[in-house]
Amino acid sequence: MITIRTARTGDEAALAEIDRRTWTSAMSPAPPPPPGTPFFDGDTRPEDVLVAEQDGVVTGYVRLAEGFAIPAHRHVRVIGGLAVDPRRQRLGIARRLVDAAVAEARERGARKLTLRVLGHNTGARRVYERCGFVVEGVLRGEFRIDDTDVDDVLMARSLA
């Protein structure tokens, strides 16, 4: 059985390991985090991360962020990360996490949820589309990854 819950500080090692296992240049334009990098820091707090558990094992997470820290942007939340352990992919965990992030963003008073995804990450884009996200913009060739220009796709879902 898969359950979704708020992260706890004790989840840190499992979440860092999921990051390590899932990082590829297809998923992120940033370099992989160096070994020993803490998952929780000043920008990522346990209360802003929802984790999926299957049979008591942390199998994935979604991170919610504030976006721009100005009053005019207070109604928007951002999905700042989504990852599922490769050994547990294709079980509907990512979709459950995104649906939980939508519900949590609503609970926090958001009227819009946004995210950015690399253009060639078709698997993630399909998950987001199935969860009601639409493309709002494309920054063509925004990143140069593995000697290839890669688009940055901006997606959003209205929560109103």
C-alpha positions in Angstrom: 0.0 0.0 0.0 1.2 3.5 -0.9 0.7 6.3 1.6 1.5 10.0 1.2 2.6 12.1 4.3 4.6 15.1 5.3 8.3 14.5 5.5 10.1 14.1 8.8 13.7 14.9 9.6 14.3 11.2 10.0 13.5 10.8 6.2 16.6 12.8 5.2 18.9 9.9 4.4 16.2 8.1 2.3 15.4 11.3 0.4 19.0 12.1 -0.3 19.4 8.5 -1.6 16.4 8.9 -3.9 18.0 12.1 -5.2 21.3 10.3 -5.8 19.5 7.4 -7.6 17.3 9.6 -9.8 19.7 12.3 -10.9 20.5 12.4 -14.6 21.0 15.1 -17.1 17.6 14.2 -18.5 16.0 15.3 -15.2 18.1 18.3 -14.2 20.3 20.9 -15.8 22.1 21.4 -12.5 25.1 19.2 -11.5 24.3 16.3 -9.2 24.6 17.1 -5.5 28.0 16.2 -4.0 28.0 13.1 -1.8 26.9 14.0 1.8 24.8 17.0 0.7 21.9 17.3 3.2 18.5 17.0 1.7 17.0 19.5 4.2 18.5 23.0 4.3 17.4 26.6 4.5 15.5 26.3 1.3 14.0 22.8 1.9 12.2 22.2 5.1 10.4 18.9 6.1 7.0 20.6 6.2 7.4 21.5 2.5 8.1 18.0 1.3 5.5 15.2 0.9 6.8 11.7 0.8 5.4 8.5 -0.6 5.8 5.4 1.5 5.3 1.9 0.3 5.4 -0.9 2.9 7.1 1.5 5.3 9.8 2.5 2.8 10.2 6.0 1.5 9.8 5.7 -2.2 9.5 9.2 -3.5 8.9 12.9 -2.8 7.5 16.1 -4.1 8.8 19.5 -2.9 6.5 22.6 -2.6 8.1 26.0 -2.7 6.8 29.5 -2.3 8.2 31.0 -5.6 8.8 34.7 -5.4 8.8 35.9 -1.8 6.7 39.0 -2.5 3.0 39.7 -1.6 1.9 39.9 -5.3 3.0 36.2 -5.7 1.6 34.8 -2.5 -1.2 33.0 -4.3 1.2 30.8 -6.2 3.1 27.7 -5.1 5.8 25.9 -7.1 6.6 22.2 -7.4 10.4 22.4 -6.9 11.2 18.8 -7.2 9.6 15.4 -7.9 11.4 12.1 -7.7 10.5 8.4 -7.3 13.0 5.7 -6.6 13.8 4.0 -9.9 13.0 0.6 -8.4 9.4 1.8 -7.7 8.6 3.8 -10.8 5.6 3.0 -13.0 3.4 2.2 -10.0 1.5 5.5 -10.0 3.6 7.0 -7.1 4.5 10.2 -9.0 0.9 10.9 -9.9 -0.2 10.3 -6.3 2.6 12.7 -5.1 1.5 15.4 -7.6 -2.1 15.1 -6.7 -1.1 15.4 -3.0 0.9 18.5 -3.8 -2.1 20.0 -5.5 -4.3 19.3 -2.4 -1.6 20.7 -0.1 -1.1 23.9 -2.2 -4.9 24.5 -2.1 -4.8 23.9 1.7 -2.1 26.6 2.0 -4.4 29.0 0.1 -2.7 28.8 -3.3 -4.8 29.5 -6.4 -2.1 28.4 -8.9 0.6 25.7 -8.9 3.5 26.0 -11.3 6.6 24.0 -12.2 9.4 23.8 -14.7 10.4 20.6 -16.5 13.0 19.9 -19.2 11.5 19.6 -22.6 13.0 16.1 -23.2 11.6 14.7 -19.9 8.5 13.3 -21.6 7.7 10.9 -18.7 7.4 13.7 -16.2 5.5 15.9 -18.6 2.9 13.2 -19.1 2.5 12.8 -15.3 2.0 16.5 -15.0 -0.5 16.7 -17.9 -2.5 13.8 -16.4 -2.7 15.8 -13.2 -4.2 18.8 -15.0 -1.1 20.9 -15.7 -0.8 22.8 -19.0 2.1 24.3 -20.8 2.2 28.1 -20.2 5.5 28.8 -21.9 8.6 27.3 -23.4 12.1 28.8 -23.1 13.7 27.4 -26.2 17.2 26.1 -25.8 17.4 27.5 -22.3 19.9 24.9 -21.2 22.9 23.2 -22.9 23.0 19.6 -21.7 25.2 16.9 -23.1 26.1 19.2 -26.1 22.4 19.6 -26.9 20.1 22.6 -26.5 17.2 21.7 -24.2 14.0 23.6 -23.7 12.7 24.6 -20.3 8.9 24.0 -20.2 6.8 26.1 -17.8 3.6 24.3 -16.7 0.8 25.3 -14.4 -2.5 24.3 -13.0 -5.2 26.6 -11.7 -6.4 25.7 -8.2 -9.3 28.2 -8.2 
